[in-house]
């Protein structure tokens, strides 16, 4: 079965499940469209209220706090039902949007509980390498100079045996960059410097002057590592998060399409 077919079949299942849920709620409220006047707070409902309190506060509620939670819940339920009786939900953009979001949440609920296996995540990683690939990295030394001419003179001195760490001008930049990504180089030394560095050869020789954001540099590029795709084990959490986001969107879209097929929509021109 194709991925789209699987999502659509699952969406139909969720639609049916939603119908059952709303049917049960309707039965509990009575046979009328409007909610009934009997409010029943089950032990499971009370346990959920207590669990929500504990999640926020880091401890279970005291008896007094538990009574307050129940009183607040009953108050909200009474006002909610009365609002429905008065039709306050009709034509309210905020309520309309909120209910639409809850329907999307129903479609994505099963996905939250699902734990994708390594095979699923490995396929996702290989299908979207651009999202997880590490940038190419460079290792180099640099000596800074305020002017191009000073850098040219210093290069001659270095090639003659002078200590490269003593001939440069003072600046608050590291003299050595170890396995630095392109973004790091550009942020520290400027985009033009990073572009020029892309074209330099690795080796023990000093090169330049290379213009940077703040002046001129002599550069000794000792290593260049190509970008690579890390193994799944090293970035599993990132891959799973990306998979959940994308699959959740696809699942809610498929659930909507399944619901949309049951409607006839006409739009006046």
C-alpha positions in Angstrom: 0.0 0.0 0.0 1.3 3.5 -0.9 2.1 6.0 1.9 -0.8 8.2 0.7 -3.2 5.2 0.7 -2.1 4.2 4.1 -2.7 7.7 5.5 -6.1 7.9 3.8 -7.2 4.5 5.3 -5.9 5.6 8.7 -7.8 8.9 8.3 -11.0 7.1 7.6 -10.5 5.1 10.8 -10.0 8.3 12.7 -13.1 9.8 11.3 -15.2 6.8 12.3 -13.6 6.9 15.8 -14.5 10.6 16.1 -18.1 9.8 15.2 -18.2 7.2 17.9 -16.7 9.6 20.4 -19.2 12.4 19.6 -22.0 9.8 19.6 -21.2 8.7 23.1 -20.9 12.3 24.3 -24.3 13.0 22.7 -25.8 10.0 24.5 -24.5 11.2 27.8 -26.0 14.6 27.3 -29.4 13.4 26.2 -31.2 12.9 22.9 -31.5 16.6 22.1 -28.9 18.5 20.2 -28.2 20.7 23.2 -26.3 19.3 26.2 -28.3 18.1 29.1 -28.5 19.6 32.6 -27.1 16.5 34.4 -23.3 16.8 34.9 -21.5 13.6 35.8 -17.9 13.8 36.8 -16.6 10.3 36.9 -13.7 9.0 39.0 -11.6 8.8 35.8 -12.4 12.5 35.1 -11.3 13.4 38.6 -8.1 11.4 38.2 -7.4 13.3 35.0 -7.8 16.6 36.8 -5.5 15.5 39.6 -2.9 14.2 37.0 -3.0 17.6 35.2 -2.4 19.4 38.5 0.5 17.1 39.3 2.1 17.6 35.9 2.2 21.3 36.4 2.9 21.6 40.1 5.1 18.5 40.5 3.0 17.0 43.3 -0.5 15.7 43.8 -3.2 18.1 44.9 -4.2 18.4 48.5 -7.9 17.5 49.4 -8.7 21.3 49.3 -7.0 21.7 46.0 -8.8 18.7 44.6 -12.1 20.2 45.7 -11.2 23.5 44.0 -10.2 21.7 40.8 -13.6 19.9 40.7 -15.5 23.2 41.5 -13.6 25.0 38.6 -14.4 22.1 36.2 -18.1 22.1 37.1 -18.2 25.9 36.7 -16.6 25.7 33.3 -19.0 22.9 32.2 -22.1 24.8 33.4 -21.0 27.9 31.6 -20.0 25.9 28.5 -23.4 24.2 28.3 -25.3 27.4 28.8 -23.2 29.1 26.1 -24.3 26.3 23.7 -27.9 26.7 24.7 -27.7 30.4 23.9 -26.0 29.8 20.6 -22.9 31.7 21.6 -20.7 29.3 19.6 -22.4 30.2 16.3 -20.5 32.6 14.1 -17.6 32.9 16.6 -14.4 32.8 14.6 -12.3 31.9 17.6 -14.5 29.0 18.7 -14.7 27.8 15.0 -10.9 27.8 14.7 -10.4 26.1 18.1 -12.8 23.3 17.2 -11.1 22.8 13.8 -7.8 22.6 15.7 -9.2 19.9 18.0 -10.3 17.9 15.0 -6.7 18.1 13.7 -5.5 17.0 17.1 -7.8 13.9 17.0 -6.2 13.0 13.6 -2.7 13.3 15.0 -3.3 11.6 18.4 -2.4 8.1 17.3 0.8 9.4 15.9 1.9 10.8 19.2 1.7 7.4 20.8 3.4 5.7 17.9 7.2 4.9 18.3 8.8 4.7 14.9 11.4 1.9 14.5 15.0 2.5 13.4 14.2 1.2 9.9 11.5 3.9 9.5 13.8 6.6 10.7 16.7 5.4 8.6 14.6 5.6 5.5 13.5 9.1 6.5 17.1 10.2 7.1 18.2 8.9 3.7 15.2 10.5 2.0 15.9 13.9 3.4 19.7 14.2 3.8 19.7 17.9 3.3 17.9 18.4 6.6 20.5 16.6 8.7 23.8 16.8 6.8 26.7 18.4 8.6 28.5 21.3 6.8 31.9 20.9 5.4 34.5 21.9 8.1 37.9 23.6 7.8 40.9 23.8 10.1 43.1 26.8 9.6 45.4 29.4 11.2 45.0 33.1 10.5 47.0 36.2 11.2 45.2 39.5 11.1 46.4 42.8 9.6 44.8 46.2 9.4 46.0 46.8 5.8 46.8 44.7 2.8 50.3 46.1 2.5 51.1 45.1 6.1 49.8 41.6 5.4 52.1 41.3 2.3 55.2 42.3 4.3 54.3 39.9 7.0 53.9 37.0 4.6 57.5 37.6 3.4 58.7 37.7 7.0 56.9 34.4 7.8 58.3 32.7 4.8 61.7 33.8 6.0 61.2 32.1 9.3 59.4 34.7 11.5 56.9 33.5 14.1 53.5 34.0 12.5 51.9 34.5 15.9 54.0 37.6 16.5 53.8 39.5 13.3 50.0 40.1 13.2 48.1 43.1 14.5 46.0 42.8 17.6 42.4 41.7 17.3 39.9 39.8 19.4 39.7 36.8 17.0 41.0 33.3 17.5 44.2 32.6 15.6 43.3 29.0 15.2 40.0 27.5 13.9 39.4 23.8 14.4 36.8 22.0 12.3 34.9 25.2 11.8 31.7 25.1 9.6 31.2 27.7 6.9 28.6 29.6 8.9 31.1 29.9 11.8 33.8 31.2 9.5 31.5 33.7 7.9 30.2 35.0 11.3 33.7 35.5 12.6 35.6 36.7 9.5 33.0 37.8 7.0 31.2 36.2 4.0 33.8 37.4 1.6 36.5 35.7 3.6 34.5 32.4 3.7 34.0 32.5 -0.1 37.8 33.0 -0.6 38.6 30.2 1.8 36.5 27.8 -0.2 39.0 28.2 -3.1 42.2 27.9 -1.1 44.4 24.7 -1.2 45.2 22.8 2.0 48.8 22.5 3.0 51.6 24.0 5.1 52.0 27.1 3.0 50.6 30.5 4.0 48.2 32.1 1.6 46.8 35.6 1.1 46.3 38.3 1.9 42.6 37.4 2.1 40.2 40.2 2.8 37.8 39.8 5.7 35.1 41.9 7.3 37.6 43.8 9.6 40.8 43.8 7.5 43.2 41.4 5.9 44.4 37.9 6.8 47.2 35.5 6.1 45.8 32.0 6.1 47.3 28.5 6.5 44.6 26.0 5.6 45.6 22.6 7.2 42.5 20.5 6.7 39.2 20.5 4.8 36.5 17.9 5.7 33.6 17.4 3.3 30.1 17.6 4.6 28.7 14.3 5.8 25.4 12.7 6.9 25.7 11.6 10.6 24.6 8.1 11.5 21.1 7.7 12.8 22.2 6.9 16.3 23.9 10.3 16.6 20.9 12.3 15.6 17.9 10.0 16.3 16.0 12.5 18.3 16.2 15.2 15.5 15.2 12.7 12.9 12.2 11.4 14.9 11.0 15.0 15.6 11.2 15.8 11.9 9.4 12.6 11.0 6.6 13.3 13.5 6.1 16.8 12.2 5.9 15.8 8.6 3.9 12.7 9.1 1.5 14.5 11.5 0.8 17.1 8.9 0.3 14.5 6.2 -2.1 12.6 8.5 -4.2 15.6 9.4 -4.4 16.5 5.7 -5.5 13.0 4.8 -8.1 13.1 7.6 -9.4 16.4 6.4 -9.7 15.1 2.8 -11.7 12.1 4.1 -14.1 14.4 5.8 -14.2 16.9 2.9 -15.4 14.2 0.6 -18.6 14.0 2.6 -19.4 17.6 1.9 -20.7 19.5 -1.1 -19.3 23.0 -1.2 -20.7 25.8 -3.3 -19.1 29.2 -3.5 -20.9 32.3 -4.9 -18.9 34.3 -7.4 
